[in-house]
């Protein structure tokens, strides 16, 4: 059963006014920064466009001399002479990379707050703190809890880890596994063959379950300090597509100095070169929309903060304060949306030299046409 505590505080009208005035500075910074985020986002390098220029080579044959020093793509199986384990429970096997995730059964603090504006401008805030024991990969330091008494967490005894083999090959080409970007890891199904348990550890489902020194817990009924471990990995002999710079008989990171030193050195496992390029394009588009949304929200919140003192002053009568916030929110939303769209369009043009030239030509031609029309109209009038 959860432990619950309530903390109530009252912030005076004067303090709230001072805080809202301080918020103006933060709002200005947020508003200005939003333009930088939106502008920078439209100029980000699309790695899929770089990948389209790659020379495709056959990994099972000697690479052509003209491809040396250039960006290439190749397909084949990735192998290594090394084996990989985690030095604890996972038996060394034919993995290219291996990840160990450790969760501990620990106290977790959650909080929720509710604020009420009072007549006269003060504000009452009630915060509920709830403490439950849950599985977490990052146990909190109990000293930072609002109510640390009775919620002490032990130290997580086993750390997460990730390992990769030092070297691997795709066909005849060597790969530097410490620098290459890896594909998604897949779950390792633990069993008596690939797991060697010891001390207070045992296999339970797809976990290696490790009990505390005096614990009698299980995965289904754990006790404070118990741990459960899962493994994910990238197996050897996977069919893959790799992009990188050809350097003799090996692939190394490709860096495009002409495009903000964009780096492409990556393993893909889904469907060949065209699928890899499509994945890069999809990732770029998704991130572009995320950053556009972030820029818009920064602009909206920044503008809203500029008018914070007005709403705070009107909180003398809470109804008028709430009404002003709603009106300010609507107006700043529309203004931010228009400014964001305009900034995005201008940024798209500014980052595209052809668009810049085209826009300049249109403006010049338009100006000439307008001036000629005015000249003809003036002559006709005379």
C-alpha positions in Angstrom: 0.0 0.0 0.0 1.3 3.5 -1.0 2.5 6.0 1.6 0.8 9.4 1.1 1.6 12.8 2.4 0.1 16.2 1.8 2.0 19.5 1.9 0.2 22.9 1.7 1.8 26.2 1.2 0.5 29.8 0.6 2.3 32.3 -1.6 1.5 35.9 -0.9 0.3 38.4 -3.5 3.5 40.5 -3.4 5.8 37.4 -3.9 3.6 36.3 -6.9 4.0 39.8 -8.5 7.7 39.7 -8.1 8.0 36.2 -9.5 5.8 37.1 -12.5 8.1 40.1 -13.2 11.1 37.9 -13.1 9.3 35.7 -15.5 9.4 38.5 -18.1 13.2 38.0 -18.5 12.8 34.3 -18.9 10.0 34.9 -21.4 12.1 37.2 -23.5 15.0 34.7 -23.6 12.6 31.8 -24.5 10.9 33.9 -27.2 14.2 34.9 -28.9 15.7 31.4 -28.6 12.6 30.0 -30.4 13.7 31.8 -33.6 17.2 30.2 -33.3 15.7 26.7 -32.9 13.4 27.1 -35.8 16.1 28.6 -38.1 18.7 26.0 -37.1 16.2 23.1 -37.6 15.5 24.0 -41.2 19.2 24.0 -42.0 20.0 20.6 -40.4 21.8 18.2 -42.7 19.6 15.4 -44.1 21.8 12.3 -44.0 19.6 10.5 -46.5 20.7 13.0 -49.2 24.3 12.3 -48.4 23.6 8.6 -48.4 22.2 8.8 -51.9 25.7 9.8 -53.2 27.3 6.7 -51.8 29.1 4.3 -54.2 27.7 0.8 -53.7 30.5 -1.8 -53.5 30.4 -5.6 -53.2 31.8 -6.5 -49.8 32.7 -10.0 -51.0 35.1 -8.6 -53.6 38.1 -6.2 -53.7 36.8 -2.7 -53.6 37.4 -0.6 -56.7 40.3 1.8 -56.5 38.1 4.8 -57.5 35.9 4.3 -54.5 38.8 4.6 -52.0 38.5 7.7 -49.8 34.8 8.2 -50.7 31.5 7.4 -49.1 30.4 3.9 -49.9 27.6 1.5 -49.0 27.8 -2.2 -48.9 25.6 -5.2 -48.0 26.5 -8.5 -46.4 26.8 -10.5 -43.2 28.6 -8.9 -40.2 31.0 -11.3 -38.4 33.6 -11.2 -35.8 36.2 -13.6 -34.4 35.4 -12.4 -30.8 32.8 -13.5 -28.4 31.0 -11.3 -25.9 29.6 -11.7 -22.4 29.0 -9.5 -19.5 31.5 -10.9 -16.9 28.6 -11.7 -14.5 25.9 -14.1 -15.8 25.8 -13.9 -19.6 28.0 -16.6 -21.1 30.2 -15.3 -23.9 28.6 -15.8 -27.2 28.5 -14.7 -30.8 27.3 -11.2 -30.2 28.5 -8.0 -31.9 27.2 -5.9 -29.1 25.5 -6.7 -25.8 23.5 -4.5 -23.3 22.7 -5.3 -19.7 19.8 -3.4 -18.0 19.5 -3.7 -14.2 16.4 -2.7 -12.4 16.1 -2.5 -8.6 12.9 -2.8 -6.5 13.0 0.6 -4.7 11.0 3.4 -3.3 9.7 5.8 -6.0 8.4 9.3 -5.2 5.6 10.8 -7.2 4.0 14.2 -6.7 1.0 16.1 -8.0 0.1 19.7 -7.2 -3.1 21.7 -7.3 -3.1 25.5 -6.9 -6.0 27.8 -6.0 -6.1 31.5 -6.5 -7.5 33.4 -3.4 -9.4 36.6 -3.3 -6.7 39.3 -2.6 -4.1 37.7 -5.0 -2.5 35.0 -2.8 -2.3 31.4 -4.0 -2.6 28.2 -2.1 -0.8 25.1 -3.4 -1.4 21.6 -2.2 1.1 18.9 -3.2 0.4 15.2 -2.7 3.5 13.0 -2.3 3.1 9.3 -2.9 5.7 6.6 -2.2 5.5 3.2 -3.8 8.0 0.4 -4.2 8.5 -0.2 -7.9 11.0 -1.6 -10.4 13.3 1.2 -11.6 16.5 1.3 -13.5 17.5 4.5 -11.8 16.7 4.3 -8.0 16.4 7.8 -6.4 18.6 9.0 -3.7 16.3 8.9 -0.7 17.9 12.0 0.7 16.2 14.0 -2.0 12.7 12.8 -1.2 10.3 15.2 0.4 9.7 12.6 3.1 12.9 10.5 3.3 12.1 8.9 6.7 10.9 5.3 6.1 11.8 5.4 2.4 15.5 4.7 2.3 16.8 3.1 -0.8 19.8 0.8 -0.8 22.6 1.3 -3.4 22.1 -0.4 -6.7 24.7 -3.2 -6.5 25.0 -4.0 -10.2 25.4 -1.3 -12.9 24.0 -1.2 -16.4 26.6 -1.9 -19.1 27.1 -2.0 -22.8 29.9 -3.8 -24.7 30.8 -4.2 -28.3 33.4 -6.4 -29.9 36.5 -4.4 -30.9 36.5 -5.4 -34.6 34.2 -7.0 -37.0 33.9 -7.5 -40.8 31.2 -7.2 -43.4 32.5 -9.4 -46.1 36.1 -8.5 -46.7 35.8 -5.0 -45.1 36.9 -4.3 -41.5 34.6 -2.3 -39.2 35.5 -0.2 -36.2 32.8 -1.3 -33.8 33.7 1.3 -31.2 32.8 4.2 -33.5 30.0 2.9 -35.7 26.4 3.7 -35.1 24.6 0.5 -34.2 21.1 -0.8 -35.1 18.4 -1.6 -32.6 19.3 -4.3 -30.0 17.0 -7.4 -29.7 16.1 -9.3 -26.5 18.2 -12.2 -25.4 16.0 -15.0 -24.2 17.8 -16.2 -21.0 18.1 -19.9 -20.2 20.4 -22.4 -18.6 22.5 -22.5 -21.8 23.5 -18.8 -22.0 23.2 -17.9 -18.3 25.5 -19.0 -15.6 23.9 -18.2 -12.2 25.9 -17.9 -9.0 25.5 -16.7 -5.4 22.1 -15.3 -4.8 21.0 -15.1 -8.5 18.6 -17.4 -10.4 16.7 -17.5 -13.7 13.1 -16.4 -13.4 11.2 -16.0 -16.7 13.3 -13.9 -18.9 15.1 -12.3 -16.0 18.2 -13.0 -14.0 16.8 -12.3 -10.5 19.3 -11.2 -7.9 18.1 -11.0 -4.3 19.5 -8.7 -1.6 21.7 -10.2 1.1 18.8 -10.9 3.5 16.0 -11.0 1.0 13.6 -13.9 0.3 11.8 -12.2 -2.5 10.8 -13.4 -6.0 10.3 -11.6 -9.3 6.6 -11.6 -8.6 6.9 -10.7 -5.0 10.2 -8.8 -4.7 11.6 -7.1 -1.6 13.4 -3.8 -1.3 16.8 -3.9 -2.9 16.1 -7.0 -5.1 17.3 -6.7 -8.7 16.2 -8.1 -12.0 18.5 -8.2 -15.1 17.6 -8.3 -18.8 19.9 -8.6 -21.7 19.6 -7.3 -25.3 22.2 -7.8 -28.0 23.1 -7.6 -31.7 23.9 -11.1 -32.9 26.7 -11.9 -35.4 26.0 -13.0 -38.9 23.2 -10.5 -39.4 22.3 -9.3 -42.9 23.2 -5.6 -42.9 23.8 -2.5 -44.9 26.8 -0.3 -43.9 27.6 3.2 -44.9 31.1 4.6 -44.3 34.3 5.9 -45.9 36.3 3.3 -47.7 39.9 3.3 -46.5 41.7 0.5 -48.2 40.2 -2.7 -46.8 38.2 -1.1 -44.0 35.3 1.3 -43.5 35.8 4.3 -41.3 33.6 7.3 -40.4 32.7 9.5 -43.3 32.6 13.2 -42.6 31.2 15.7 -45.1 33.1 18.9 -44.5 30.9 20.7 -46.9 27.8 20.0 -44.9 28.6 21.0 -41.3 30.9 18.0 -40.9 28.0 15.6 -41.0 29.0 12.1 -40.0 27.7 8.9 -41.6 29.1 5.6 -40.3 26.2 3.3 -39.5 24.8 -0.3 -39.7 21.3 -0.8 -40.9 19.5 -4.2 -40.8 16.3 -3.6 -42.7 16.1 -4.4 -46.4 19.1 -3.1 -48.2 20.5 0.2 -49.3 17.2 1.8 -50.4 15.5 0.9 -47.2 18.4 2.4 -45.2 18.2 5.6 -47.1 14.4 5.6 -46.5 15.0 5.1 -42.8 17.4 8.1 -42.7 14.9 10.2 -44.5 12.1 9.2 -42.1 14.2 10.0 -39.1 15.1 13.4 -40.4 11.5 14.3 -41.2 10.3 13.1 -37.8 13.0 15.1 -35.9 12.2 18.2 -38.1 8.6 18.2 -37.0 9.5 17.6 -33.4 11.8 20.6 -33.4 9.2 22.7 -35.2 6.8 21.9 -32.4 9.4 22.7 -29.8 10.2 26.0 -31.4 6.5 26.9 -31.5 6.0 26.0 -27.9 9.0 28.0 -26.8 7.6 31.0 -28.6 4.1 30.6 -27.2 5.3 30.1 -23.6 7.8 33.0 -23.9 5.1 35.4 -25.2 2.7 34.3 -22.5 5.3 34.9 -19.8 5.6 38.5 -21.0 2.1 39.2 -19.9 2.3 37.2 -16.7 2.2 40.3 -14.4 -1.1 41.5 -15.9 -2.8 38.2 -15.0 -1.2 38.2 -11.6 -2.4 41.7 -10.8 -6.0 40.7 -11.9 -5.8 37.7 -9.5 -7.0 40.1 -6.8 -10.3 38.8 -8.1 -9.5 35.3 -9.3 -12.2 35.2 -12.0 -10.6 38.2 -13.8 -7.1 36.6 -13.5 -8.3 33.3 -15.0 -10.1 35.2 -17.8 -7.1 37.2 -18.7 -4.9 34.1 -18.9 -7.3 32.4 -21.2 -7.5 35.5 -23.5 -3.7 36.0 -23.4 -3.2 32.3 -24.2 -5.5 32.4 -27.3 -3.9 35.6 -28.6 -0.3 34.5 -28.0 -1.1 31.1 -29.5 -2.3 32.7 -32.8 0.6 35.1 -32.9 3.2 32.4 -32.2 1.7 30.1 -34.8 1.9 32.9 -37.5 5.4 33.8 -36.5 6.6 30.2 -36.4 5.2 29.5 -39.9 6.8 32.6 -41.2 10.1 31.8 -39.6 10.1 28.3 -40.9 9.3 29.5 -44.5 12.0 32.2 -44.3 14.5 29.7 -42.9 13.8 27.2 -45.6 14.5 29.9 -48.2 17.6 31.2 -46.4 19.1 27.7 -46.2 18.5 27.0 -49.9 20.8 29.0 -52.2 18.6 28.3 -55.2 15.5 29.6 -53.3 17.4 32.7 -52.2 18.4 33.4 -55.9 14.9 32.7 -57.1 13.3 35.0 -54.4 15.8 37.8 -55.3 15.0 37.5 -59.0 11.3 37.6 -58.3 11.7 40.7 -56.1 13.8 42.5 -58.7 11.5 41.7 -61.6 8.5 42.6 -59.5 10.0 46.0 -58.6 10.9 46.8 -62.2 7.3 45.9 -63.3 5.8 48.1 -60.6 8.1 51.0 -61.4 7.3 50.7 -65.2 3.5 50.6 -64.4 3.8 53.7 -62.3 5.8 55.5 -65.0 3.2 54.7 -67.6 0.4 55.8 -65.3 2.2 59.1 -64.7 2.8 59.7 -68.4 -0.9 59.0 -69.2 -2.0 61.4 -66.5 0.3 64.1 -67.9 
